[in-house]
Amino acid sequence: MSAALLAPMGLAALAALLLIAAWNIFDFQHCLQIVRVGTRSDVAVLLICFGLTVLGDMVIAVGVGMVLAALLFMKQMANITGGRWLLEATHWDMHERLPQEVMVYEISGPLFFGATEKAMSTLREHSSGLKAVILQMRGVPTMDISGVVALKSALESLYDKRIFVILSNVQQQPRETLKRAGLEPQPQKLAICEDMQESVELARKINF
């Protein structure tokens, strides 16, 4: 009888130890800082994970939190990725006008799933009347297979318009990714140059 009465005390002691461990793990100051300076999305992820941990299962809360954090990161990266048309090469201290049929399209930010369409849509839509396009890729630190697919699609649309494409300042990781994908220089279609000076000189030699 006494053993039956004492048996639940083990669970009570274990529960107390778990409460103490949870309290020691909980970083109140860090959570308070997130609420104060974090964005609405960051605070929402924090509250969702906290609610799932208290009301449900911690394993589920951790999984949901990782997925939400990944989606939030992808959205932020997509927001900083984009492209713009440039009429002159003054951004590279060249201070000279490009041929009328040549324009520079500058891509900035990582090219990955969710971020490529915004950068490539403008390239497809505003290239009419050009004979050559210099794609300035100095601001592209990384690229995945979805970025390659989007870039290939944009290049094909330029090829259909008989526009010669020059990839300029391609960083190491994107260059290796393009090589593995089979995107190599092609006569009358595509060239890859080390810098803008070489790209502009090549564009000037094209017979328009």
N, C-alpha and C positions, 0 to 999 in steps of 0.2 A: 504493500500500500504506500509506504513511504517512498519507494523507488518511483512509483507512478506519479507521485506528487512532485518529486524533484526533477523528473525528466524534462518538463518544459523550461526549467531554469537555464538549461544549456542553450536553447534557442534564444531566450531573452538576453543572455550574455553575448551571444553571437550578434544579435541585432544591435546591441549597444556598441560593439566593436565596429560594426559596419557603419553606424551613424558617425562615430568618431572619425573613421577613415574618410567617409564622404565629406565631412566638414573640413578636414585637413586638405583634401584634394581641391575643394571648391575655392577658387581664387576670386573672392568678392571684389577686390580692387580692379582686377582685370576686366571682369564683367561690367563693373560700373563705368570703366573707361570706354568700353565698347558702346555702351548706351549713350554716353556723353558725346563722343567724337565720331562714332561710326555712322555710316549711311543707314537709311531706312532698311535697305536690303540686309545689311550686316546685323542690325538689331532684330529683324524678322527671323533670320536664321538662328540667332541665339535663343530667341523666345520659343521657336518651334522645337529646337533640340531640348531645351529645358523642360518644356511641357511634355514631350514624348518620354523623357527620362523619368519624370515624376509620375505621370499617369499611365505610362505603358512600360516598354522594355528598353533598357539602355542600349542593347545591341541594335535595335531598330532605330533608335535616336541617332546613334553614331553613323549608321548607314545613310539615313535621310540627310543628316548634316553634311556628309561628304558629297552627296549628289547635289545638294543645293549650293554648296560652296563651289563645286566645279562648274555648275551652270552659271553662277554669278560671275566667276572668273572669265568664262567664255564670253559673256555679255560685255564685260568691261574691256576685254581685248578686242572684241568686234567694234566697240565704240571708238577705239583709237586707231583702227585700221581704215585707211581710205586712200584716195588718189586725187590728183588735181593736174590740170593741164597748165603748162608753162610755155609762154611765147618766146622767152629768151633764156640763154644759159647763164644769166648773171648770178645765179645761186652758186655757181662753181668758179666765181672770179674770172670768168672768161670775157664778159662785157662785149659780147658781139651778138649780132642778130642772126638767127638761124635762117636758112632758106625758107621761102614762103610755104613750100610744100612739106616742111618738116616741123614737127612739134615734139616737145618733151612731155611725157606723162610720168609724174612722180608718184610712186607707191610707197606708203609708209605704214609700218606696223606688221605684225606677224600674219602670214597668210595660212589660215587653217579653217576647219569647218566652222561656218557661222560668220566668218569675217571676210571671206573672199568676194562674195557677191557684190557688196557695196563698192569695193575697189574696182571690180571688173566691169560693172554695169556702165559706168561713165565712160570707160575706155571704149566700149562697143558702140555707144550711142553718138559720140561726138568726134568721130574720126573721118567723116566724109570729106572728100576733096584733098586728102593728104596722100603723099607718095611714100613717106617714111615716118616712123614713130620711134623715138628713143624712150625706152622704158627705164627710168632711173630707179634702181632697186637698192640703193645704198641704205635706205631706211627699213629694209625687210630683213630682220635678224634670223627668222626661221620660217620654214614652210613645210606643210605636211602634204599627203597625197591629194587631199581635197583641194588644196591650193594649187597643186600642179594641174589637176583636172580643170579647175576654173581658168587658170592661165592658158592652158592649151585651147580651151574653148574660145577665149578672147583672141588668141593668136589666129585661130582658124578663121574667125570672122574678119580679121584684118587681112589675112591672105586672100580671102574671097574678094576683097576690095582692091587687090593688087597693091597692098601697102607693105613695104619692107620694114621689118621690125629689128631694132637693135636693143639688146639687153645690156645695160650698163651698170657697173659697180655691184655685181652680184656677189653677195657674201658667201663664205665657204659652205655653210650648211645648205642654203638654198641651191647653190651651184651643184653640190653633190646629189641633192634630191632630184634636180632637173636631169642630171646625167644618168641616174639610175632609172628615171622615167623615160629615157630615150630622147629627151629634148636637146638636140644638138644643132649646131649651125647648119643652115641649108642655103645653097646658092639662090639668090633672088628672093629669098623669104626671110631668113633669120641670121643674125650675127650676134656674137657675144663679145663685148669689149670690156677692158679692165677699168676704164675711167671715162669721164665725160669728154675730155679732150680727144681721145681716140674715137669716141662715138660720133662727135660732131665732124671730125675730119672725114670719117667714113661716110657720113650722111652727105657731106658736100661733094663726094666723088660719085654719088649715085647719079646715073643719067636719067634725068626727069623728062 
